[in-house]
Amino acid sequence: MLAALHASSARSDTATGVSDAALPRDILPYNHCTWTERILMTPTRTERLELRADPEAAERIRRAASVTRKSVSAFVLDAANEAAERVMADQSTVVMPPEVFDSFYRWLDTPAEEIPALARLARRERRIVQR
């Protein structure tokens, strides 16, 4: 079915003027899918992001998007997603020298000190009942 849809709906890339039908299947983006298959796989995009750029940055982004055969919107979204993934990975990863790690690990293995005030609070009657 997808092959029939693709044959009847080969489209021309607005940036390059090249239709999907004219492209070798091994260089199509999105995991080597046809344009029609990409439409069926694309999640619904309902959020809108806007940005302002100076003319030089905008032109550089347009050229890079064209070279990668992506729309400017897809290029910017992909780049922003990659940057966001790196930032989030940096936030969830702790990097330390081996000697600091060993010291930290030994500290985790030491018995906890009892703090009397904290122990009293833990024994206190709860105001919120858990069910």
N, C-alpha and C positions, 0 to 999 in steps of 0.2 A: 504494500500500500504506500509506504513512504517513497519507494522508488517511483511509483506512478505520480505521486504528488510532486516529487522533485522534477520529474520530466516536464510536467505541465506548469511548473512555477519557477523555473530557473530565473533568478533575478540578477540584475546588474548592480555591482557595488558602486555606490555613488561617488566614492573617492577615486576609484580607479577605472570605472567603466567596464570592468571585466565581470562576466557572469559566472556564477558558480558552475554552470555546466561546462564552461571552458577551462576550469581549473583541474589539474590532476588531483585525484582524490587524496593523495598522500600529503598535499600541502594545505588542505582546508583547515582552518582553525577549529577550535572547540572539539578537540579529540577526534579529528578526522571525520566529522559528521557533515552531512549535506546541510544546506541552508534550511530546508524544511524540517529536518531532524533537530536542528538547533532551536527553531521556534518552539517545537514541542517540548524541549528540555529546559528552556529558559524559565526561571522562576518569575512570577509576576512582580514587577517593580512598581511599587506604589509610592515610595518616598522620593522627594525631590531635594537635591542639593544644588546650591548655587555658589559661584565663586567669581571673583574679579581677578583679572591678570593684566600685567603690563603687556603692551603689544609684542615685545620680543619674546616673552614667555609663552604667550598665546600662539605665536607663529611656530616656535620650537615644538610645542605640544602638537600642533596640527601636522607638522612635518613628521614627527615621530609616530603619530597615529597612522598617518598615511603609509609610512614605511612598514609598519606592523600590520597593515591591512585591517585596521580597526577604525571605528568611528571615534571622534574626539571624546565623546561621552564614554564609550566602552574603554578607551585607553586610560582616561583619567580615573574612572571607577576601578579598573584593574590595578593601577598604580597606587591608588589610595588604599585599596583593600590589602595589597601586599605590605604597604607601610604600616597599616593598622595591625596586621598579623605580627610583624616584627616588634612593634611597640608592646603589644599584649604578651608576646613570648618573653620579652625582656622583663616585664612586670611579674611574671610567674616563675622566673628562673633566677636562682641565687648562685652567683659564681664567687668562689673564694679559693685562696691558695690551700694546698693540702694540709699544711700545718694548722691553719685556722680551722679547717673542717674537722681535723682530728681533735682539736681542743673543744670545739663546739659539741662534737659527738660525745666526748668524755663528760662534758657538763650535762648533757641530756641524760646520761646514765647515773648521775649522782642523785641520791635520795633528796626529796624536796624538804626544805625547812618548813616547820610548822610556824605559821604566823598566827598568834593567839586571836587577834582581832578578826582575822579572816575566818578562823575556825568558828568563832562565836557567831558570825554572820551566817555561816553555812548551817549551823544548828538551829537558827531562829525559825519560828513558824512562818510559813509562806502566806502571803496575802493573796496570791493567785493560786487557785487550785488547778492542778494538771489532771486531766482525765485520760 
